[in-house]
Amino acid sequence: MLLSTTDDSVLAAAEALGEELRNAQEESTEFDSLLLRCNDTITEEIGVDYGDACDTDDCC
């Protein structure tokens, strides 16, 4: 069964999807920034580069 949609409903759905994608990107950017700050703090506090330590094959 084929469903018919109007151009307006397709555009509305595309706009809604675009808005959700923008929100997800903003949240991802905030998370990435927080993660980098946490990694920097771990490195400063314990003297081990968390990114390097977690980049080994037998870790994380």
mmCIF file of the N, C-alpha and C atoms, coordinates in Angstrom:
data_MODEL
# 
_entry.id   MODEL 
# 
loop_
_atom_site.group_PDB 
_atom_site.id 
_atom_site.type_symbol 
_atom_site.label_atom_id 
_atom_site.label_alt_id 
_atom_site.label_comp_id 
_atom_site.label_asym_id 
_atom_site.label_entity_id 
_atom_site.label_seq_id 
_atom_site.pdbx_PDB_ins_code 
_atom_site.Cartn_x 
_atom_site.Cartn_y 
_atom_site.Cartn_z 
_atom_site.occupancy 
_atom_site.B_iso_or_equiv 
_atom_site.pdbx_formal_charge 
_atom_site.auth_seq_id 
_atom_site.auth_comp_id 
_atom_site.auth_asym_id 
_atom_site.auth_atom_id 
_atom_site.pdbx_PDB_model_num 
ATOM 1   N N  . MET A 1 1  ? 0.846  -1.178 0.000  1.00 0.00 ? 1  MET A N  1 
ATOM 2   C CA . MET A 1 1  ? 0.000  0.000  0.000  1.00 0.00 ? 1  MET A CA 1 
ATOM 3   C C  . MET A 1 1  ? 0.891  1.240  0.000  1.00 0.00 ? 1  MET A C  1 
ATOM 4   N N  . LEU A 1 2  ? 0.688  2.117  -0.931 1.00 0.00 ? 2  LEU A N  1 
ATOM 5   C CA . LEU A 1 2  ? 1.456  3.346  -1.001 1.00 0.00 ? 2  LEU A CA 1 
ATOM 6   C C  . LEU A 1 2  ? 0.758  4.440  -0.215 1.00 0.00 ? 2  LEU A C  1 
ATOM 7   N N  . LEU A 1 3  ? 1.547  5.158  0.532  1.00 0.00 ? 3  LEU A N  1 
ATOM 8   C CA . LEU A 1 3  ? 1.005  6.285  1.270  1.00 0.00 ? 3  LEU A CA 1 
ATOM 9   C C  . LEU A 1 3  ? 1.321  7.561  0.508  1.00 0.00 ? 3  LEU A C  1 
ATOM 10  N N  . SER A 1 4  ? 0.382  8.437  0.443  1.00 0.00 ? 4  SER A N  1 
ATOM 11  C CA . SER A 1 4  ? 0.655  9.707  -0.222 1.00 0.00 ? 4  SER A CA 1 
ATOM 12  C C  . SER A 1 4  ? 0.902  10.771 0.841  1.00 0.00 ? 4  SER A C  1 
ATOM 13  N N  . THR A 1 5  ? 1.837  11.616 0.556  1.00 0.00 ? 5  THR A N  1 
ATOM 14  C CA . THR A 1 5  ? 2.127  12.717 1.472  1.00 0.00 ? 5  THR A CA 1 
ATOM 15  C C  . THR A 1 5  ? 2.176  13.997 0.668  1.00 0.00 ? 5  THR A C  1 
ATOM 16  N N  . THR A 1 6  ? 1.884  15.051 1.320  1.00 0.00 ? 6  THR A N  1 
ATOM 17  C CA . THR A 1 6  ? 1.942  16.347 0.647  1.00 0.00 ? 6  THR A CA 1 
ATOM 18  C C  . THR A 1 6  ? 3.345  16.914 0.792  1.00 0.00 ? 6  THR A C  1 
ATOM 19  N N  . ASP A 1 7  ? 3.662  17.822 -0.087 1.00 0.00 ? 7  ASP A N  1 
ATOM 20  C CA . ASP A 1 7  ? 4.967  18.478 0.002  1.00 0.00 ? 7  ASP A CA 1 
ATOM 21  C C  . ASP A 1 7  ? 5.143  19.154 1.357  1.00 0.00 ? 7  ASP A C  1 
ATOM 22  N N  . ASP A 1 8  ? 4.071  19.745 1.876  1.00 0.00 ? 8  ASP A N  1 
ATOM 23  C CA . ASP A 1 8  ? 4.145  20.429 3.164  1.00 0.00 ? 8  ASP A CA 1 
ATOM 24  C C  . ASP A 1 8  ? 4.492  19.468 4.293  1.00 0.00 ? 8  ASP A C  1 
ATOM 25  N N  . SER A 1 9  ? 3.900  18.284 4.284  1.00 0.00 ? 9  SER A N  1 
ATOM 26  C CA . SER A 1 9  ? 4.178  17.346 5.369  1.00 0.00 ? 9  SER A CA 1 
ATOM 27  C C  . SER A 1 9  ? 5.605  16.803 5.270  1.00 0.00 ? 9  SER A C  1 
ATOM 28  N N  . VAL A 1 10 ? 6.088  16.622 4.049  1.00 0.00 ? 10 VAL A N  1 
ATOM 29  C CA . VAL A 1 10 ? 7.473  16.175 3.868  1.00 0.00 ? 10 VAL A CA 1 
ATOM 30  C C  . VAL A 1 10 ? 8.434  17.258 4.347  1.00 0.00 ? 10 VAL A C  1 
ATOM 31  N N  . LEU A 1 11 ? 8.153  18.507 3.984  1.00 0.00 ? 11 LEU A N  1 
ATOM 32  C CA . LEU A 1 11 ? 9.000  19.612 4.431  1.00 0.00 ? 11 LEU A CA 1 
ATOM 33  C C  . LEU A 1 11 ? 8.963  19.763 5.946  1.00 0.00 ? 11 LEU A C  1 
ATOM 34  N N  . ALA A 1 12 ? 7.796  19.609 6.539  1.00 0.00 ? 12 ALA A N  1 
ATOM 35  C CA . ALA A 1 12 ? 7.673  19.714 7.994  1.00 0.00 ? 12 ALA A CA 1 
ATOM 36  C C  . ALA A 1 12 ? 8.475  18.610 8.680  1.00 0.00 ? 12 ALA A C  1 
ATOM 37  N N  . ALA A 1 13 ? 8.401  17.403 8.146  1.00 0.00 ? 13 ALA A N  1 
ATOM 38  C CA . ALA A 1 13 ? 9.160  16.294 8.722  1.00 0.00 ? 13 ALA A CA 1 
ATOM 39  C C  . ALA A 1 13 ? 10.660 16.536 8.567  1.00 0.00 ? 13 ALA A C  1 
ATOM 40  N N  . ALA A 1 14 ? 11.082 17.052 7.423  1.00 0.00 ? 14 ALA A N  1 
ATOM 41  C CA . ALA A 1 14 ? 12.499 17.343 7.196  1.00 0.00 ? 14 ALA A CA 1 
ATOM 42  C C  . ALA A 1 14 ? 12.988 18.434 8.142  1.00 0.00 ? 14 ALA A C  1 
ATOM 43  N N  . GLU A 1 15 ? 12.179 19.449 8.358  1.00 0.00 ? 15 GLU A N  1 
ATOM 44  C CA . GLU A 1 15 ? 12.550 20.518 9.287  1.00 0.00 ? 15 GLU A CA 1 
ATOM 45  C C  . GLU A 1 15 ? 12.654 19.988 10.710 1.00 0.00 ? 15 GLU A C  1 
ATOM 46  N N  . ALA A 1 16 ? 11.731 19.125 11.108 1.00 0.00 ? 16 ALA A N  1 
ATOM 47  C CA . ALA A 1 16 ? 11.774 18.536 12.447 1.00 0.00 ? 16 ALA A CA 1 
ATOM 48  C C  . ALA A 1 16 ? 13.029 17.679 12.609 1.00 0.00 ? 16 ALA A C  1 
ATOM 49  N N  . LEU A 1 17 ? 13.355 16.905 11.599 1.00 0.00 ? 17 LEU A N  1 
ATOM 50  C CA . LEU A 1 17 ? 14.562 16.088 11.640 1.00 0.00 ? 17 LEU A CA 1 
ATOM 51  C C  . LEU A 1 17 ? 15.803 16.970 11.722 1.00 0.00 ? 17 LEU A C  1 
ATOM 52  N N  . GLY A 1 18 ? 15.827 18.035 10.946 1.00 0.00 ? 18 GLY A N  1 
ATOM 53  C CA . GLY A 1 18 ? 16.952 18.968 10.986 1.00 0.00 ? 18 GLY A CA 1 
ATOM 54  C C  . GLY A 1 18 ? 17.142 19.562 12.369 1.00 0.00 ? 18 GLY A C  1 
ATOM 55  N N  . GLU A 1 19 ? 16.052 19.920 13.010 1.00 0.00 ? 19 GLU A N  1 
ATOM 56  C CA . GLU A 1 19 ? 16.119 20.480 14.365 1.00 0.00 ? 19 GLU A CA 1 
ATOM 57  C C  . GLU A 1 19 ? 16.663 19.446 15.351 1.00 0.00 ? 19 GLU A C  1 
ATOM 58  N N  . GLU A 1 20 ? 16.199 18.215 15.252 1.00 0.00 ? 20 GLU A N  1 
ATOM 59  C CA . GLU A 1 20 ? 16.697 17.148 16.130 1.00 0.00 ? 20 GLU A CA 1 
ATOM 60  C C  . GLU A 1 20 ? 18.185 16.899 15.902 1.00 0.00 ? 20 GLU A C  1 
ATOM 61  N N  . LEU A 1 21 ? 18.608 16.942 14.652 1.00 0.00 ? 21 LEU A N  1 
ATOM 62  C CA . LEU A 1 21 ? 20.033 16.755 14.350 1.00 0.00 ? 21 LEU A CA 1 
ATOM 63  C C  . LEU A 1 21 ? 20.873 17.895 14.918 1.00 0.00 ? 21 LEU A C  1 
ATOM 64  N N  . ARG A 1 22 ? 20.381 19.130 14.840 1.00 0.00 ? 22 ARG A N  1 
ATOM 65  C CA . ARG A 1 22 ? 21.091 20.268 15.430 1.00 0.00 ? 22 ARG A CA 1 
ATOM 66  C C  . ARG A 1 22 ? 21.214 20.097 16.934 1.00 0.00 ? 22 ARG A C  1 
ATOM 67  N N  . ASN A 1 23 ? 20.130 19.675 17.580 1.00 0.00 ? 23 ASN A N  1 
ATOM 68  C CA . ASN A 1 23 ? 20.165 19.468 19.030 1.00 0.00 ? 23 ASN A CA 1 
ATOM 69  C C  . ASN A 1 23 ? 21.155 18.373 19.408 1.00 0.00 ? 23 ASN A C  1 
ATOM 70  N N  . ALA A 1 24 ? 21.151 17.287 18.660 1.00 0.00 ? 24 ALA A N  1 
ATOM 71  C CA . ALA A 1 24 ? 22.073 16.183 18.937 1.00 0.00 ? 24 ALA A CA 1 
ATOM 72  C C  . ALA A 1 24 ? 23.518 16.635 18.751 1.00 0.00 ? 24 ALA A C  1 
ATOM 73  N N  . GLN A 1 25 ? 23.774 17.447 17.735 1.00 0.00 ? 25 GLN A N  1 
ATOM 74  C CA . GLN A 1 25 ? 25.130 17.928 17.498 1.00 0.00 ? 25 GLN A CA 1 
ATOM 75  C C  . GLN A 1 25 ? 25.583 18.833 18.639 1.00 0.00 ? 25 GLN A C  1 
ATOM 76  N N  . GLU A 1 26 ? 24.699 19.696 19.132 1.00 0.00 ? 26 GLU A N  1 
ATOM 77  C CA . GLU A 1 26 ? 25.041 20.568 20.251 1.00 0.00 ? 26 GLU A CA 1 
ATOM 78  C C  . GLU A 1 26 ? 25.375 19.743 21.487 1.00 0.00 ? 26 GLU A C  1 
ATOM 79  N N  . GLU A 1 27 ? 24.563 18.717 21.767 1.00 0.00 ? 27 GLU A N  1 
ATOM 80  C CA . GLU A 1 27 ? 24.814 17.863 22.922 1.00 0.00 ? 27 GLU A CA 1 
ATOM 81  C C  . GLU A 1 27 ? 26.130 17.119 22.759 1.00 0.00 ? 27 GLU A C  1 
ATOM 82  N N  . SER A 1 28 ? 26.415 16.648 21.562 1.00 0.00 ? 28 SER A N  1 
ATOM 83  C CA . SER A 1 28 ? 27.659 15.932 21.296 1.00 0.00 ? 28 SER A CA 1 
ATOM 84  C C  . SER A 1 28 ? 28.855 16.855 21.500 1.00 0.00 ? 28 SER A C  1 
ATOM 85  N N  . THR A 1 29 ? 28.757 18.083 21.029 1.00 0.00 ? 29 THR A N  1 
ATOM 86  C CA . THR A 1 29 ? 29.839 19.048 21.185 1.00 0.00 ? 29 THR A CA 1 
ATOM 87  C C  . THR A 1 29 ? 30.080 19.335 22.658 1.00 0.00 ? 29 THR A C  1 
ATOM 88  N N  . GLU A 1 30 ? 29.014 19.497 23.436 1.00 0.00 ? 30 GLU A N  1 
ATOM 89  C CA . GLU A 1 30 ? 29.152 19.735 24.868 1.00 0.00 ? 30 GLU A CA 1 
ATOM 90  C C  . GLU A 1 30 ? 29.805 18.540 25.552 1.00 0.00 ? 30 GLU A C  1 
ATOM 91  N N  . PHE A 1 31 ? 29.398 17.318 25.177 1.00 0.00 ? 31 PHE A N  1 
ATOM 92  C CA . PHE A 1 31 ? 29.968 16.116 25.767 1.00 0.00 ? 31 PHE A CA 1 
ATOM 93  C C  . PHE A 1 31 ? 31.446 16.002 25.423 1.00 0.00 ? 31 PHE A C  1 
ATOM 94  N N  . ASP A 1 32 ? 31.793 16.226 24.156 1.00 0.00 ? 32 ASP A N  1 
ATOM 95  C CA . ASP A 1 32 ? 33.193 16.138 23.735 1.00 0.00 ? 32 ASP A CA 1 
ATOM 96  C C  . ASP A 1 32 ? 34.054 17.123 24.511 1.00 0.00 ? 32 ASP A C  1 
ATOM 97  N N  . SER A 1 33 ? 33.554 18.332 24.696 1.00 0.00 ? 33 SER A N  1 
ATOM 98  C CA . SER A 1 33 ? 34.284 19.350 25.440 1.00 0.00 ? 33 SER A CA 1 
ATOM 99  C C  . SER A 1 33 ? 34.496 18.911 26.889 1.00 0.00 ? 33 SER A C  1 
ATOM 100 N N  . LEU A 1 34 ? 33.455 18.386 27.512 1.00 0.00 ? 34 LEU A N  1 
ATOM 101 C CA . LEU A 1 34 ? 33.556 17.913 28.890 1.00 0.00 ? 34 LEU A CA 1 
ATOM 102 C C  . LEU A 1 34 ? 34.532 16.749 28.989 1.00 0.00 ? 34 LEU A C  1 
ATOM 103 N N  . LEU A 1 35 ? 34.473 15.823 28.051 1.00 0.00 ? 35 LEU A N  1 
ATOM 104 C CA . LEU A 1 35 ? 35.370 14.669 28.050 1.00 0.00 ? 35 LEU A CA 1 
ATOM 105 C C  . LEU A 1 35 ? 36.827 15.112 27.945 1.00 0.00 ? 35 LEU A C  1 
ATOM 106 N N  . LEU A 1 36 ? 37.110 16.059 27.067 1.00 0.00 ? 36 LEU A N  1 
ATOM 107 C CA . LEU A 1 36 ? 38.480 16.552 26.926 1.00 0.00 ? 36 LEU A CA 1 
ATOM 108 C C  . LEU A 1 36 ? 38.963 17.224 28.202 1.00 0.00 ? 36 LEU A C  1 
ATOM 109 N N  . ARG A 1 37 ? 38.098 18.008 28.846 1.00 0.00 ? 37 ARG A N  1 
ATOM 110 C CA . ARG A 1 37 ? 38.476 18.652 30.107 1.00 0.00 ? 37 ARG A CA 1 
ATOM 111 C C  . ARG A 1 37 ? 38.747 17.615 31.187 1.00 0.00 ? 37 ARG A C  1 
ATOM 112 N N  . CYS A 1 38 ? 37.926 16.567 31.239 1.00 0.00 ? 38 CYS A N  1 
ATOM 113 C CA . CYS A 1 38 ? 38.137 15.498 32.226 1.00 0.00 ? 38 CYS A CA 1 
ATOM 114 C C  . CYS A 1 38 ? 39.459 14.789 31.965 1.00 0.00 ? 38 CYS A C  1 
ATOM 115 N N  . ASN A 1 39 ? 39.736 14.475 30.715 1.00 0.00 ? 39 ASN A N  1 
ATOM 116 C CA . ASN A 1 39 ? 41.002 13.814 30.377 1.00 0.00 ? 39 ASN A CA 1 
ATOM 117 C C  . ASN A 1 39 ? 42.196 14.684 30.748 1.00 0.00 ? 39 ASN A C  1 
ATOM 118 N N  . ASP A 1 40 ? 42.108 15.980 30.489 1.00 0.00 ? 40 ASP A N  1 
ATOM 119 C CA . ASP A 1 40 ? 43.189 16.897 30.852 1.00 0.00 ? 40 ASP A CA 1 
ATOM 120 C C  . ASP A 1 40 ? 43.392 16.927 32.363 1.00 0.00 ? 40 ASP A C  1 
ATOM 121 N N  . THR A 1 41 ? 42.300 16.952 33.115 1.00 0.00 ? 41 THR A N  1 
ATOM 122 C CA . THR A 1 41 ? 42.386 16.973 34.571 1.00 0.00 ? 41 THR A CA 1 
ATOM 123 C C  . THR A 1 41 ? 42.998 15.683 35.101 1.00 0.00 ? 41 THR A C  1 
ATOM 124 N N  . ILE A 1 42 ? 42.594 14.550 34.546 1.00 0.00 ? 42 ILE A N  1 
ATOM 125 C CA . ILE A 1 42 ? 43.175 13.263 34.957 1.00 0.00 ? 42 ILE A CA 1 
ATOM 126 C C  . ILE A 1 42 ? 44.680 13.278 34.700 1.00 0.00 ? 42 ILE A C  1 
ATOM 127 N N  . THR A 1 43 ? 45.082 13.744 33.531 1.00 0.00 ? 43 THR A N  1 
ATOM 128 C CA . THR A 1 43 ? 46.507 13.806 33.190 1.00 0.00 ? 43 THR A CA 1 
ATOM 129 C C  . THR A 1 43 ? 47.256 14.691 34.176 1.00 0.00 ? 43 THR A C  1 
ATOM 130 N N  . GLU A 1 44 ? 46.700 15.851 34.497 1.00 0.00 ? 44 GLU A N  1 
ATOM 131 C CA . GLU A 1 44 ? 47.348 16.769 35.434 1.00 0.00 ? 44 GLU A CA 1 
ATOM 132 C C  . GLU A 1 44 ? 47.444 16.171 36.832 1.00 0.00 ? 44 GLU A C  1 
ATOM 133 N N  . GLU A 1 45 ? 46.393 15.506 37.287 1.00 0.00 ? 45 GLU A N  1 
ATOM 134 C CA . GLU A 1 45 ? 46.348 14.995 38.656 1.00 0.00 ? 45 GLU A CA 1 
ATOM 135 C C  . GLU A 1 45 ? 47.212 13.759 38.867 1.00 0.00 ? 45 GLU A C  1 
ATOM 136 N N  . ILE A 1 46 ? 47.214 12.828 37.910 1.00 0.00 ? 46 ILE A N  1 
ATOM 137 C CA . ILE A 1 46 ? 47.928 11.571 38.141 1.00 0.00 ? 46 ILE A CA 1 
ATOM 138 C C  . ILE A 1 46 ? 49.160 11.411 37.256 1.00 0.00 ? 46 ILE A C  1 
ATOM 139 N N  . GLY A 1 47 ? 49.373 12.336 36.346 1.00 0.00 ? 47 GLY A N  1 
ATOM 140 C CA . GLY A 1 47 ? 50.559 12.290 35.510 1.00 0.00 ? 47 GLY A CA 1 
ATOM 141 C C  . GLY A 1 47 ? 50.526 11.233 34.422 1.00 0.00 ? 47 GLY A C  1 
ATOM 142 N N  . VAL A 1 48 ? 49.380 10.666 34.168 1.00 0.00 ? 48 VAL A N  1 
ATOM 143 C CA . VAL A 1 48 ? 49.236 9.666  33.118 1.00 0.00 ? 48 VAL A CA 1 
ATOM 144 C C  . VAL A 1 48 ? 48.271 10.218 32.082 1.00 0.00 ? 48 VAL A C  1 
ATOM 145 N N  . ASP A 1 49 ? 48.677 10.154 30.828 1.00 0.00 ? 49 ASP A N  1 
ATOM 146 C CA . ASP A 1 49 ? 47.794 10.610 29.761 1.00 0.00 ? 49 ASP A CA 1 
ATOM 147 C C  . ASP A 1 49 ? 46.689 9.577  29.587 1.00 0.00 ? 49 ASP A C  1 
ATOM 148 N N  . TYR A 1 50 ? 45.504 9.921  30.037 1.00 0.00 ? 50 TYR A N  1 
ATOM 149 C CA . TYR A 1 50 ? 44.373 8.993  30.010 1.00 0.00 ? 50 TYR A CA 1 
ATOM 150 C C  . TYR A 1 50 ? 44.095 8.494  28.600 1.00 0.00 ? 50 TYR A C  1 
ATOM 151 N N  . GLY A 1 51 ? 44.208 9.359  27.612 1.00 0.00 ? 51 GLY A N  1 
ATOM 152 C CA . GLY A 1 51 ? 43.966 8.961  26.228 1.00 0.00 ? 51 GLY A CA 1 
ATOM 153 C C  . GLY A 1 51 ? 44.959 7.911  25.762 1.00 0.00 ? 51 GLY A C  1 
ATOM 154 N N  . ASP A 1 52 ? 46.246 8.086  26.112 1.00 0.00 ? 52 ASP A N  1 
ATOM 155 C CA . ASP A 1 52 ? 47.261 7.100  25.736 1.00 0.00 ? 52 ASP A CA 1 
ATOM 156 C C  . ASP A 1 52 ? 47.058 5.794  26.484 1.00 0.00 ? 52 ASP A C  1 
ATOM 157 N N  . ALA A 1 53 ? 46.731 5.871  27.767 1.00 0.00 ? 53 ALA A N  1 
ATOM 158 C CA . ALA A 1 53 ? 46.540 4.662  28.574 1.00 0.00 ? 53 ALA A CA 1 
ATOM 159 C C  . ALA A 1 53 ? 45.357 3.855  28.066 1.00 0.00 ? 53 ALA A C  1 
ATOM 160 N N  . CYS A 1 54 ? 44.339 4.517  27.613 1.00 0.00 ? 54 CYS A N  1 
ATOM 161 C CA . CYS A 1 54 ? 43.130 3.830  27.159 1.00 0.00 ? 54 CYS A CA 1 
ATOM 162 C C  . CYS A 1 54 ? 43.230 3.421  25.691 1.00 0.00 ? 54 CYS A C  1 
ATOM 163 N N  . ASP A 1 55 ? 44.313 3.797  25.044 1.00 0.00 ? 55 ASP A N  1 
ATOM 164 C CA . ASP A 1 55 ? 44.470 3.499  23.626 1.00 0.00 ? 55 ASP A CA 1 
ATOM 165 C C  . ASP A 1 55 ? 45.180 2.167  23.383 1.00 0.00 ? 55 ASP A C  1 
ATOM 166 N N  . THR A 1 56 ? 45.540 1.458  24.465 1.00 0.00 ? 56 THR A N  1 
ATOM 167 C CA . THR A 1 56 ? 46.217 0.175  24.300 1.00 0.00 ? 56 THR A CA 1 
ATOM 168 C C  . THR A 1 56 ? 45.207 -0.911 23.972 1.00 0.00 ? 56 THR A C  1 
ATOM 169 N N  . ASP A 1 57 ? 45.688 -2.007 23.398 1.00 0.00 ? 57 ASP A N  1 
ATOM 170 C CA . ASP A 1 57 ? 44.802 -3.090 22.974 1.00 0.00 ? 57 ASP A CA 1 
ATOM 171 C C  . ASP A 1 57 ? 44.148 -3.830 24.133 1.00 0.00 ? 57 ASP A C  1 
ATOM 172 N N  . ASP A 1 58 ? 44.795 -3.850 25.292 1.00 0.00 ? 58 ASP A N  1 
ATOM 173 C CA . ASP A 1 58 ? 44.273 -4.638 26.408 1.00 0.00 ? 58 ASP A CA 1 
ATOM 174 C C  . ASP A 1 58 ? 43.533 -3.792 27.446 1.00 0.00 ? 58 ASP A C  1 
ATOM 175 N N  . CYS A 1 59 ? 43.155 -2.586 27.072 1.00 0.00 ? 59 CYS A N  1 
ATOM 176 C CA . CYS A 1 59 ? 42.498 -1.685 28.028 1.00 0.00 ? 59 CYS A CA 1 
ATOM 177 C C  . CYS A 1 59 ? 41.244 -1.083 27.396 1.00 0.00 ? 59 CYS A C  1 
ATOM 178 N N  . CYS A 1 60 ? 40.288 -0.795 28.242 1.00 0.00 ? 60 CYS A N  1 
ATOM 179 C CA . CYS A 1 60 ? 39.063 -0.101 27.846 1.00 0.00 ? 60 CYS A CA 1 
ATOM 180 C C  . CYS A 1 60 ? 38.372 -0.803 26.708 1.00 0.00 ? 60 CYS A C  1 
# 
